[in-house]
Amino acid sequence: MHAFSRDMVDLYELAEQAGYLAFPGAALALLKRWIGFDGAVLGLGEAGRDPRTGLLITQAHVHQREEHILQAYGAVSGRDPVTQAFLSGLDRPLSVDCQALYRRRGQVLPEMDAFSRRYDLRHLLLFGDRPDQHSPGRWLVLYRGEARGFQREDVEHLHAAWHHLSRAISLHRRALLNRQDSALAKRAAALVNMQGGIESADAPFLALLQREWRDFCGHQLPDAPLARLQLCQAYRGQKIELRAELQEGLWRCEAHELSAVSLLTPAEQAVARRFAAGLSHKQIARELGVAPNTVRSQISRTYAKLQVHDKAALAQRLMESRHAIA
């Protein structure tokens, strides 16, 4: 039971991280650890208005069967008692011996028999959520081409896994949508509890903290920013700034990379901009009313803070900073 639960957790992690094309195959690979099958279709569809049309498949992933099985099935699904059972609603997975069902004496279904033979469907195991007026149906059908049918434990495993799989599919679609949102893609936020534990975090948030603290563990806010948060203050480090707002007992914390300009004091900014623009030490000193040696010292500190070594690199960093702010 523990191993099964672990695989269901992995399924939800897949929902958050996997791409659209990769998710179905990876999800079926997890399920295959518990149910042996040599083919499958994970599908989405609606009931046809005319009962003879059966199931209208709107989207499906075919696993280890020819892709045109979908088109071929669409032509015969209205005469398939398995489809009718699904559209009527299943309380538990339906295990079917295709040969016995489609050749049953007195009820021979030649089209379904030919279909099952063509695609090597000796046994199938079906479960899912039937379509209704609010949402399309979603189902999983597992195939075996061998004589050995699905057993009771296979039925139980699919029954237990289906609710997780259906929910994971919905979460996966939502995650895909979020990835297309440019604002969300750039967001670097986290929910942090009162003890500094990171309850949930965007990947950019974790990456920024890793830049500031190389030994950052990924699940606990470092002591320095935690202390500032507890005082309701922002934290400014060497490379990032953290700001937080308390909401229902959790801090909603956002991380921002410090721009080049923000690392400098106002006096250093004034000198750096003029020096990058081509003014000499003496010209800057006269314009700002300070000694040339002061200008030299401020430029040296600026080089160290921005990790640059010449005027061209300094100008580039300042330009990048302006673009980041814009």
N, C-alpha and C positions, 0 to 999 in steps of 0.2 A: 504493500500500500504506500509506503514511504517513497519508493522508487517511482510509482505512478504519479504521486503528487508532485515529485520533483520534475517530471516530464511536463506536467501541466503548467508549472511555473515557467519552464523553458519555453512553452508555447506562448505565454504572454510576453516574454522577452522578445520572441520572434516578432510578435505583433507590433512591438514598438520599433524594432530595428530593421527588419527585412524589407527588401524592395518588393514591388508589386508582383513581379514575375517569380521571385525566389520564394515567397512566403508559402504558397500551396504545397510545393514539393517538400520543403523543409518541415511543414506541419505534418504531412503524411508520413515522413520518415520517423517522426516521433511516435505517431500512432502505430506504425509498423512494428515497433518494439513489443507491442502488446497483442496485435492481431496480425496473423499472417495473411497476406493477400498479394496477388500478382498483377493487379490493375485496379484503377479507381477513377471515379469522376466526382469532383467537388463542384457543385453547380448552384446556379441561381436561376429562377424561372417563375412563370405565372401559369395559372390554369387557363386553358383556352376557353373562349365563350361557348364554342361548340364542343360538347363532350367528346366528339370523334377526333378532335385535334389533340386531346390529352394535355401534355405539358409543353409550354412554349419556353424553351431554354434561352435565356438572355445572356448568360455568361457562365463559363465552365472551365475547369482545369482538368485535362485528361492526363492520367498517369499510367504509363506502360500499356497503352492501347492506342490504336490509330486514331488520329484526330477526327477523321470523318465518321467516327462512331456517333458523334452528336447529330450530324445531319441525317444519318441513317436511322437513328432512333426517333428523331422528330417525325419521320414518315410513318412510324408504326406505333408510337406511344399511346395513341388513342385506343388501341386495341390491347394494351398491356394491362393485365389485372394488377401488376405490381405498382404501376403508375396510379391506378385508381385507388389502390390502398393508401398510397402516400397522400393523394389529394383529399382523401376522406379523413386523414389524420391518424398518425401512429402513436400509440402510447409507449411503445418500446421498439427497438430495431426489429426489422423483418428479415428473417433468414429464408432464402428461397433456393430450392433445387430446380434450376431452370429446365432441365430435361424432364423431370417429373411433372412440373407445372404446365409446360407448353405442349406436352404430349399426353396429358391425362386422358384416359379413355372417355370418349363421348364429348370432350371439350378440346379437341386438337386445335392449336393456334399455329398454323403453318408459317405465317410471317414472323411471329415471335420466335418460333423454333429455328427458322433459318437465320434470323438475326443473332440469336445466342450462339449458334454454331459458327457463324462467320467470324465473330469477335471472341471466340473461346470463352464464353461465359457459362461455365458449368454450374457454378454457385454464385449467389450474390447476397450481400448483407446491406440493407438500406435503412437509413434513419435521417431525420431532418425536421425542419419546421415548415409546415405546409403554407402555401400562399393564402393570403386573405385580402380584404379590401384595403388594408392599411400598408401592407408590405409584401414583397415577393417571397416566394418560397426559397428555402436554402436546404440543401441536402448533401449527403455523402453516400455514395454507393461503392462498396468494395467488391471486387471480383476474385474468383478462383477458377482457373481452368482445369484444375485437377479434380479427381473423383471425390476426395475427402471434403465434406462440407464444413460450414462454420459451426462451431460448437457453442454450448451455453456460455462458456467463459468469454468467447468472442463477442457474443451479444451483450454481456454485462459490461465488458470493457468499452464497447462503442457507446452504450447507453450512458456510462459515466463520463466519457470523454466528450460527447457531442456538445453538451451545454458549454463546456470550456472552449471548444473549437468555434462554435457559433459566436460566442462573445468575443473571442480573440479576432475573428474576422472583422467584426464591427470596429474593434479598437484599432486594428491594422489599417482600415480605410481612413479612420480619423487621423491616425498618425501620418499617413501619406498626405492627407490634405494639409495638415499642419506644416509639413516639410516644404510645401509649396508657398507658404506664407512668408514673404521676405522678412517681415517684422519678427515673426517667431523664429525664423532661421538665424537672425542676428541677436536675438535676445539672450542675455546671460543672467538668468535669475535662478533663485533657489528658495525653498521653504526651509527655514532653520528653526529648530525648537529652542526653548529657553536655556537648555544646557549646551547649545552650540552644535547639536547633532543635525546633519543635513538630511532632511526627510525626503526631499526630491530636488533635482537640480537639472538644468539644461547642460548639455555637453560644453558649450562655450564658457559657462560659469566655472566648471571644473577645470577647464583648460587654462583659464586666466589665473585661477588660484595656484595651479601647478607652476605657472610662470613666476609667481611671486614667492612661492615656497616649494622648493624642489622636493622636500620630504612630505608634502601634503598627502594625507592618506585617502582623501576622497569622501569620507563620511563624517568628518568632524571639523568644524570651523577652527582655525588656529586661534590661540589664546589672545593675540594682540587685537584682531578685529572683533572677537567676541567681547572683549572688555569695552571697546568703543560702542558696540551695539547696546550693551547693558546700560550705558550712559546716554543712550539715544543720540549718539553722535556718529558721523561718518568716519570711516577709516581710510587714510591715504598712506599707501606704501611706496615702495620704490617704483613699481610698474603699474599698479592698479589702484582703483578706489572702490570701496564698498559702501553702499548706502542701504538702509533698511527701514521698513515701516512695519509696525506691530499690528497684526490682524488676527483676531480670535486666538490669541495665545501662541501664534507663530510669527516669526519675522519673515516678511517677503523681502529678500535680499537681492540686490542687483549689483553686478560687478562691471566696471568700466575700465578699459585700458587708459592709462594716463597718456595724454598727448605730450609731444616734446615740449611745447610751451608751458604746460602745467607743471613740469618738473623744475622750471626755472623761477627764480625770484623776479619780481617786476623789474629790478635794476638789471639783472642778467638778460631778461627778455629785450629790454631796450638796447643794450649793447649788442646782443646777438643779431638782432634784425639789421642794425646798421652795418655791422661787420660783414654779414652775409650779403648785404647790398653793395659792398665794395668800398665802404669808407675805411680810412686808415685809423690806427689807434689814436693819433693826434687829432684827427677830424672828429672822431667820436667823443674824445675827451673835451674838446672845445664846445661841441654841440650840447653835451650833457652837463658841462661845468664840473668835471671831475679830473683827477690826475691821470696821465697816460698809464702809469703803473696800475692804477685801479682798473682801467679797461683791460689791461693784459691779464690781471688776476681773474676778472670776471669771465673772460674768454676761456681761460684755462679750466675754470670750474664748469663752464658750460660744456666744453669738450668732454670732460669726465662724466658729467651727468647724462649726456646724450650718447656717449660712447662713439664719438666721431674724432677724426684726427686732422681734418683740414677744412678750409672754408667751403669747398664744394659740397662736402658731405654735410656740413652744418646747414647750408642753404637747402639741401634736399630734405633734411629732417624737418626744418621749419615749414617747407612747402607741404610735406605730407601731413603735418599737424593741421594746417589750414584746411586741407581737403577733408580731413577726418571730422573737423568741427562743422564744416559746411554740410 
